[in-house]
C-alpha cells in the first residue's frame, strides 16, 4: 500500500451468491482491505450510508435491483467510490458504461480481481 493511505481501504462486495462473496472477501482481505459484503442492492445502499468504501464490486444479475441500477443509485447519491461490475462476458455489450469504472468477467480469475482492485484503489 502507498504510504499516503493511513487507513486500510474499504471494499464492498455485492452479490446474491454467498460463494462469490466469500471468495472475493478472502481475496481482498489478503490484499489488506477491509471488506464489507451485501447480498443485494438494497442492503448495499443501506451499508453505503454508514460506510464509505473506496471500491464496490457489484454483480450485474441480482434479484430486486440489478448491478447497473445499484451503480446508478450510488452515483445519484453522490458517492465517489469506484464501481466494478461483475458480469458474464456476453452482457457487457448491452450495458451503459457511464456508471462503471471497470468490469470483472464471470467466471472470474482471482488474479484478475486482484489486478482490478489495485488499478482502481
Rosetta constraint file for C-alpha pairs under 8 A:
AtomPair CA 1 CA 5 HARMONIC 6.92 0.50
AtomPair CA 5 CA 9 HARMONIC 7.66 0.50
AtomPair CA 8 CA 32 HARMONIC 6.69 0.50
AtomPair CA 8 CA 33 HARMONIC 5.61 0.50
AtomPair CA 8 CA 34 HARMONIC 6.17 0.50
AtomPair CA 9 CA 32 HARMONIC 7.81 0.50
AtomPair CA 9 CA 33 HARMONIC 5.27 0.50
AtomPair CA 9 CA 34 HARMONIC 6.08 0.50
AtomPair CA 9 CA 53 HARMONIC 7.05 0.50
AtomPair CA 9 CA 54 HARMONIC 6.15 0.50
AtomPair CA 9 CA 121 HARMONIC 7.74 0.50
AtomPair CA 10 CA 33 HARMONIC 5.74 0.50
AtomPair CA 10 CA 34 HARMONIC 4.62 0.50
AtomPair CA 10 CA 35 HARMONIC 5.78 0.50
AtomPair CA 10 CA 36 HARMONIC 7.28 0.50
AtomPair CA 10 CA 52 HARMONIC 7.24 0.50
AtomPair CA 10 CA 53 HARMONIC 4.44 0.50
AtomPair CA 10 CA 54 HARMONIC 5.52 0.50
AtomPair CA 10 CA 55 HARMONIC 6.89 0.50
AtomPair CA 11 CA 28 HARMONIC 7.78 0.50
AtomPair CA 11 CA 33 HARMONIC 6.60 0.50
AtomPair CA 11 CA 34 HARMONIC 6.21 0.50
AtomPair CA 11 CA 35 HARMONIC 5.01 0.50
AtomPair CA 11 CA 36 HARMONIC 6.17 0.50
AtomPair CA 11 CA 53 HARMONIC 5.17 0.50
AtomPair CA 11 CA 54 HARMONIC 5.95 0.50
AtomPair CA 11 CA 55 HARMONIC 4.92 0.50
AtomPair CA 11 CA 56 HARMONIC 5.66 0.50
AtomPair CA 11 CA 57 HARMONIC 7.63 0.50
AtomPair CA 12 CA 35 HARMONIC 5.76 0.50
AtomPair CA 12 CA 36 HARMONIC 4.54 0.50
AtomPair CA 12 CA 37 HARMONIC 5.46 0.50
AtomPair CA 12 CA 38 HARMONIC 7.52 0.50
AtomPair CA 12 CA 44 HARMONIC 7.98 0.50
AtomPair CA 12 CA 53 HARMONIC 6.24 0.50
AtomPair CA 12 CA 55 HARMONIC 6.36 0.50
AtomPair CA 12 CA 56 HARMONIC 4.58 0.50
AtomPair CA 12 CA 57 HARMONIC 6.17 0.50
AtomPair CA 13 CA 21 HARMONIC 6.25 0.50
AtomPair CA 13 CA 24 HARMONIC 7.37 0.50
AtomPair CA 13 CA 25 HARMONIC 7.41 0.50
AtomPair CA 13 CA 35 HARMONIC 7.43 0.50
AtomPair CA 13 CA 36 HARMONIC 6.25 0.50
AtomPair CA 13 CA 37 HARMONIC 4.72 0.50
AtomPair CA 13 CA 38 HARMONIC 6.27 0.50
AtomPair CA 13 CA 56 HARMONIC 5.87 0.50
AtomPair CA 13 CA 57 HARMONIC 4.86 0.50
AtomPair CA 13 CA 58 HARMONIC 6.10 0.50
AtomPair CA 14 CA 21 HARMONIC 7.19 0.50
AtomPair CA 14 CA 37 HARMONIC 5.85 0.50
AtomPair CA 14 CA 38 HARMONIC 4.78 0.50
AtomPair CA 14 CA 39 HARMONIC 5.64 0.50
AtomPair CA 14 CA 40 HARMONIC 6.06 0.50
AtomPair CA 14 CA 41 HARMONIC 6.98 0.50
AtomPair CA 14 CA 44 HARMONIC 6.57 0.50
AtomPair CA 14 CA 56 HARMONIC 7.40 0.50
AtomPair CA 14 CA 57 HARMONIC 6.10 0.50
AtomPair CA 14 CA 58 HARMONIC 4.68 0.50
AtomPair CA 14 CA 59 HARMONIC 6.08 0.50
AtomPair CA 15 CA 20 HARMONIC 6.83 0.50
AtomPair CA 15 CA 21 HARMONIC 6.18 0.50
AtomPair CA 15 CA 37 HARMONIC 7.97 0.50
AtomPair CA 15 CA 38 HARMONIC 6.62 0.50
AtomPair CA 15 CA 39 HARMONIC 5.11 0.50
AtomPair CA 15 CA 40 HARMONIC 6.18 0.50
AtomPair CA 15 CA 58 HARMONIC 6.25 0.50
AtomPair CA 15 CA 59 HARMONIC 5.08 0.50
AtomPair CA 15 CA 62 HARMONIC 7.01 0.50
AtomPair CA 16 CA 38 HARMONIC 7.80 0.50
AtomPair CA 16 CA 39 HARMONIC 4.50 0.50
AtomPair CA 16 CA 40 HARMONIC 5.82 0.50
AtomPair CA 16 CA 59 HARMONIC 7.71 0.50
AtomPair CA 16 CA 62 HARMONIC 6.04 0.50
AtomPair CA 16 CA 63 HARMONIC 7.70 0.50
AtomPair CA 17 CA 21 HARMONIC 6.52 0.50
AtomPair CA 17 CA 39 HARMONIC 7.17 0.50
AtomPair CA 18 CA 22 HARMONIC 6.09 0.50
AtomPair CA 18 CA 39 HARMONIC 7.58 0.50
AtomPair CA 19 CA 23 HARMONIC 6.08 0.50
AtomPair CA 20 CA 24 HARMONIC 6.16 0.50
AtomPair CA 21 CA 25 HARMONIC 5.87 0.50
AtomPair CA 21 CA 37 HARMONIC 6.67 0.50
AtomPair CA 22 CA 26 HARMONIC 6.15 0.50
AtomPair CA 23 CA 27 HARMONIC 6.25 0.50
AtomPair CA 24 CA 28 HARMONIC 5.98 0.50
AtomPair CA 24 CA 110 HARMONIC 7.85 0.50
AtomPair CA 24 CA 113 HARMONIC 7.93 0.50
AtomPair CA 25 CA 29 HARMONIC 6.01 0.50
AtomPair CA 25 CA 35 HARMONIC 6.01 0.50
AtomPair CA 25 CA 36 HARMONIC 7.84 0.50
AtomPair CA 25 CA 37 HARMONIC 7.70 0.50
AtomPair CA 26 CA 30 HARMONIC 6.23 0.50
AtomPair CA 27 CA 31 HARMONIC 6.67 0.50
AtomPair CA 27 CA 110 HARMONIC 7.25 0.50
AtomPair CA 27 CA 114 HARMONIC 7.47 0.50
AtomPair CA 28 CA 32 HARMONIC 6.64 0.50
AtomPair CA 28 CA 33 HARMONIC 5.59 0.50
AtomPair CA 28 CA 34 HARMONIC 7.72 0.50
AtomPair CA 28 CA 35 HARMONIC 6.93 0.50
AtomPair CA 28 CA 114 HARMONIC 7.29 0.50
AtomPair CA 29 CA 33 HARMONIC 4.97 0.50
AtomPair CA 29 CA 34 HARMONIC 6.34 0.50
AtomPair CA 29 CA 35 HARMONIC 6.57 0.50
AtomPair CA 31 CA 114 HARMONIC 7.83 0.50
AtomPair CA 37 CA 44 HARMONIC 7.67 0.50
AtomPair CA 38 CA 43 HARMONIC 5.62 0.50
AtomPair CA 38 CA 44 HARMONIC 5.32 0.50
AtomPair CA 38 CA 47 HARMONIC 7.93 0.50
AtomPair CA 39 CA 43 HARMONIC 6.78 0.50
AtomPair CA 39 CA 44 HARMONIC 7.61 0.50
AtomPair CA 40 CA 44 HARMONIC 6.27 0.50
AtomPair CA 40 CA 62 HARMONIC 6.72 0.50
AtomPair CA 40 CA 63 HARMONIC 7.23 0.50
AtomPair CA 40 CA 64 HARMONIC 7.67 0.50
AtomPair CA 40 CA 65 HARMONIC 7.44 0.50
AtomPair CA 41 CA 45 HARMONIC 6.17 0.50
AtomPair CA 41 CA 62 HARMONIC 7.93 0.50
AtomPair CA 41 CA 64 HARMONIC 7.55 0.50
AtomPair CA 41 CA 65 HARMONIC 5.84 0.50
AtomPair CA 41 CA 66 HARMONIC 7.30 0.50
AtomPair CA 41 CA 67 HARMONIC 7.23 0.50
AtomPair CA 41 CA 70 HARMONIC 5.61 0.50
AtomPair CA 42 CA 46 HARMONIC 6.22 0.50
AtomPair CA 42 CA 65 HARMONIC 7.68 0.50
AtomPair CA 43 CA 47 HARMONIC 6.14 0.50
AtomPair CA 44 CA 48 HARMONIC 6.11 0.50
AtomPair CA 45 CA 49 HARMONIC 6.66 0.50
AtomPair CA 45 CA 70 HARMONIC 7.63 0.50
AtomPair CA 45 CA 74 HARMONIC 7.26 0.50
AtomPair CA 46 CA 50 HARMONIC 7.30 0.50
AtomPair CA 47 CA 51 HARMONIC 5.96 0.50
AtomPair CA 48 CA 52 HARMONIC 6.02 0.50
AtomPair CA 48 CA 53 HARMONIC 7.45 0.50
AtomPair CA 52 CA 81 HARMONIC 7.63 0.50
AtomPair CA 53 CA 81 HARMONIC 6.32 0.50
AtomPair CA 54 CA 80 HARMONIC 7.73 0.50
AtomPair CA 54 CA 81 HARMONIC 4.83 0.50
AtomPair CA 54 CA 82 HARMONIC 6.26 0.50
AtomPair CA 54 CA 121 HARMONIC 6.83 0.50
AtomPair CA 55 CA 81 HARMONIC 5.10 0.50
AtomPair CA 55 CA 82 HARMONIC 4.53 0.50
AtomPair CA 55 CA 83 HARMONIC 5.82 0.50
AtomPair CA 55 CA 84 HARMONIC 7.52 0.50
AtomPair CA 55 CA 117 HARMONIC 7.87 0.50
AtomPair CA 55 CA 120 HARMONIC 7.42 0.50
AtomPair CA 55 CA 121 HARMONIC 7.14 0.50
AtomPair CA 56 CA 81 HARMONIC 6.87 0.50
AtomPair CA 56 CA 82 HARMONIC 6.21 0.50
AtomPair CA 56 CA 83 HARMONIC 4.96 0.50
AtomPair CA 56 CA 84 HARMONIC 6.10 0.50
AtomPair CA 57 CA 83 HARMONIC 6.06 0.50
AtomPair CA 57 CA 84 HARMONIC 4.67 0.50
AtomPair CA 57 CA 85 HARMONIC 5.88 0.50
AtomPair CA 57 CA 86 HARMONIC 6.68 0.50
AtomPair CA 58 CA 67 HARMONIC 5.49 0.50
AtomPair CA 58 CA 71 HARMONIC 7.94 0.50
AtomPair CA 58 CA 83 HARMONIC 7.29 0.50
AtomPair CA 58 CA 84 HARMONIC 6.15 0.50
AtomPair CA 58 CA 85 HARMONIC 4.96 0.50
AtomPair CA 58 CA 86 HARMONIC 5.73 0.50
AtomPair CA 59 CA 66 HARMONIC 7.50 0.50
AtomPair CA 59 CA 67 HARMONIC 5.36 0.50
AtomPair CA 59 CA 85 HARMONIC 5.83 0.50
AtomPair CA 59 CA 86 HARMONIC 4.54 0.50
AtomPair CA 59 CA 87 HARMONIC 6.28 0.50
AtomPair CA 60 CA 66 HARMONIC 5.33 0.50
AtomPair CA 60 CA 67 HARMONIC 3.97 0.50
AtomPair CA 60 CA 68 HARMONIC 6.40 0.50
AtomPair CA 60 CA 85 HARMONIC 6.15 0.50
AtomPair CA 60 CA 86 HARMONIC 5.79 0.50
AtomPair CA 60 CA 87 HARMONIC 5.44 0.50
AtomPair CA 61 CA 66 HARMONIC 5.41 0.50
AtomPair CA 61 CA 67 HARMONIC 6.46 0.50
AtomPair CA 61 CA 87 HARMONIC 7.39 0.50
AtomPair CA 62 CA 66 HARMONIC 5.03 0.50
AtomPair CA 62 CA 67 HARMONIC 6.87 0.50
AtomPair CA 65 CA 69 HARMONIC 6.01 0.50
AtomPair CA 65 CA 70 HARMONIC 6.53 0.50
AtomPair CA 66 CA 70 HARMONIC 6.42 0.50
AtomPair CA 67 CA 71 HARMONIC 6.13 0.50
AtomPair CA 67 CA 85 HARMONIC 6.70 0.50
AtomPair CA 68 CA 72 HARMONIC 6.07 0.50
AtomPair CA 68 CA 85 HARMONIC 7.62 0.50
AtomPair CA 68 CA 99 HARMONIC 7.42 0.50
AtomPair CA 69 CA 73 HARMONIC 6.31 0.50
AtomPair CA 70 CA 74 HARMONIC 6.21 0.50
AtomPair CA 71 CA 75 HARMONIC 6.30 0.50
AtomPair CA 71 CA 83 HARMONIC 6.98 0.50
AtomPair CA 71 CA 99 HARMONIC 5.90 0.50
AtomPair CA 71 CA 100 HARMONIC 7.08 0.50
AtomPair CA 72 CA 76 HARMONIC 6.08 0.50
AtomPair CA 72 CA 99 HARMONIC 6.05 0.50
AtomPair CA 73 CA 77 HARMONIC 6.15 0.50
AtomPair CA 74 CA 78 HARMONIC 6.62 0.50
AtomPair CA 74 CA 79 HARMONIC 5.82 0.50
AtomPair CA 75 CA 79 HARMONIC 5.73 0.50
AtomPair CA 75 CA 80 HARMONIC 7.35 0.50
AtomPair CA 75 CA 99 HARMONIC 6.91 0.50
AtomPair CA 82 CA 100 HARMONIC 7.48 0.50
AtomPair CA 82 CA 101 HARMONIC 5.99 0.50
AtomPair CA 82 CA 120 HARMONIC 6.68 0.50
AtomPair CA 83 CA 99 HARMONIC 7.35 0.50
AtomPair CA 83 CA 100 HARMONIC 5.20 0.50
AtomPair CA 83 CA 101 HARMONIC 5.29 0.50
AtomPair CA 83 CA 102 HARMONIC 6.73 0.50
AtomPair CA 84 CA 100 HARMONIC 6.00 0.50
AtomPair CA 84 CA 101 HARMONIC 5.78 0.50
AtomPair CA 84 CA 102 HARMONIC 4.74 0.50
AtomPair CA 84 CA 103 HARMONIC 5.23 0.50
AtomPair CA 84 CA 104 HARMONIC 6.66 0.50
AtomPair CA 85 CA 100 HARMONIC 6.63 0.50
AtomPair CA 85 CA 102 HARMONIC 6.48 0.50
AtomPair CA 85 CA 103 HARMONIC 4.84 0.50
AtomPair CA 85 CA 104 HARMONIC 6.10 0.50
AtomPair CA 86 CA 103 HARMONIC 5.81 0.50
AtomPair CA 86 CA 104 HARMONIC 4.64 0.50
AtomPair CA 86 CA 105 HARMONIC 5.80 0.50
AtomPair CA 86 CA 106 HARMONIC 6.43 0.50
AtomPair CA 87 CA 91 HARMONIC 6.62 0.50
AtomPair CA 87 CA 92 HARMONIC 7.15 0.50
AtomPair CA 87 CA 103 HARMONIC 7.12 0.50
AtomPair CA 87 CA 104 HARMONIC 6.40 0.50
AtomPair CA 87 CA 105 HARMONIC 5.19 0.50
AtomPair CA 87 CA 106 HARMONIC 5.44 0.50
AtomPair CA 88 CA 92 HARMONIC 7.27 0.50
AtomPair CA 88 CA 105 HARMONIC 5.40 0.50
AtomPair CA 88 CA 106 HARMONIC 4.83 0.50
AtomPair CA 88 CA 107 HARMONIC 7.12 0.50
AtomPair CA 89 CA 105 HARMONIC 5.61 0.50
AtomPair CA 89 CA 106 HARMONIC 6.91 0.50
AtomPair CA 91 CA 95 HARMONIC 6.86 0.50
AtomPair CA 97 CA 101 HARMONIC 7.87 0.50
AtomPair CA 101 CA 120 HARMONIC 7.93 0.50
AtomPair CA 102 CA 116 HARMONIC 7.51 0.50
AtomPair CA 104 CA 108 HARMONIC 6.61 0.50
AtomPair CA 104 CA 112 HARMONIC 7.50 0.50
AtomPair CA 104 CA 113 HARMONIC 6.67 0.50
AtomPair CA 104 CA 116 HARMONIC 7.73 0.50
AtomPair CA 108 CA 112 HARMONIC 7.03 0.50
AtomPair CA 108 CA 113 HARMONIC 7.23 0.50
AtomPair CA 109 CA 113 HARMONIC 6.58 0.50
AtomPair CA 110 CA 114 HARMONIC 6.27 0.50
AtomPair CA 111 CA 115 HARMONIC 6.13 0.50
AtomPair CA 112 CA 116 HARMONIC 6.20 0.50
AtomPair CA 113 CA 117 HARMONIC 6.16 0.50
AtomPair CA 114 CA 118 HARMONIC 6.25 0.50
AtomPair CA 115 CA 119 HARMONIC 6.14 0.50
AtomPair CA 116 CA 120 HARMONIC 6.24 0.50
AtomPair CA 117 CA 121 HARMONIC 6.13 0.50
